[in-house]
Amino acid sequence: MGWWQVNADTLAGSRFVVSPLAEATASLFSLERRTATHPGERAWLEAHLPAYRERLAADPGLGELVRAALGDRTRWIADFLTPTPTGEGDSSSGDFAEELARIREIPDATARAHLTVSFGGPLPARLLRPGRFPDRMADLLEWVWTRAVLPRWPRIRTVIEADVVARTAQLSQGGWAEALNGMRPGMRWLGESRLQVNIHDYPPREISGARLLFVPVTPRQGWVSWDAADRYAVVYPCSGVLAEADRAAAVPEPLGRLLGPGRAAVLMLLAAPKSTSQLVTLTGQGLGSVGRHLRVLLDAGLVRRRRTGRSVLYFRTAAGEVLVEARRDG
């Protein structure tokens, strides 16, 4: 298994960051591997997969390059494709163009060396076509971003910010082990300052004193990356989804009698943090009605709110959790 040695100072200085490039790269994974884990993601895949196939067909050899870069044979992503976010500025922001420029700046010889590792051996002649490897992959990522990610980026960012709020709550309630366990498949806190980041048989890395970043993305994809020895990142699938299947489950009848069905539906949805606009969409209730329900729930101590970036997110308190579970069981 792969694990990192992490000291207390590194954990204390770690932070969550938003990376548009990581979101685009994770979306590329989903398009290439045709993976979808919920109805919303399946609808997105069905909408964009035909154009993605056309995009690959228009550039001979690009499909093979993508499969080599994503580690189709080795399960190791070419390092040049996943630059570690800088973590500079507001954690709720990120500039796709600036991040993409870091890929274009990589020397072609470096990218070729990375591809040799991710491909699992010398690159076949069919991959050695005109054009720099970094530019060809950057062009494709820019296409994915523009066509498949940017149109829904405000909604994606809200889901990502909601995940950060939820992870922060886990951290405050259960410590780092609670927040890190299960963040991505194969990741868990081992104790003795050791963080298992995957199940692969890689040598351990000493990262004490480095900057550690956690980067949520909405597709069910993830990876780790590092720049030299001073900045490491864990990219992980966030807990919220963009699915219409996230609509409110049936409200338990006792809870509906106690709070009223509309207010109970709002409380049911707040197991994961959500914005007012998300609640309006998911419940089908008007903005005024949702706002009034939230005020009552806030006054009763059943939910809390937190501003993150441009959004105000609401989530259940411990009292709200107890009420939902009691009324569900009742």
Beta strands, then each sheet from edge to edge (+ up, - down):
strand 1: 2-5
strand 2: 15-16
strand 3: 188-191
strand 4: 194-198
strand 5: 205-206
strand 6: 211-217
strand 7: 223-227
strand 8: 231-237
strand 9: 274-275
strand 10: 303-308
strand 11: 311-316
sheet 1: 3+ 4- 1+ 5+
sheet 2: 2+ 6+ 8+ 7-
sheet 3: 9+ 11- 10+
end
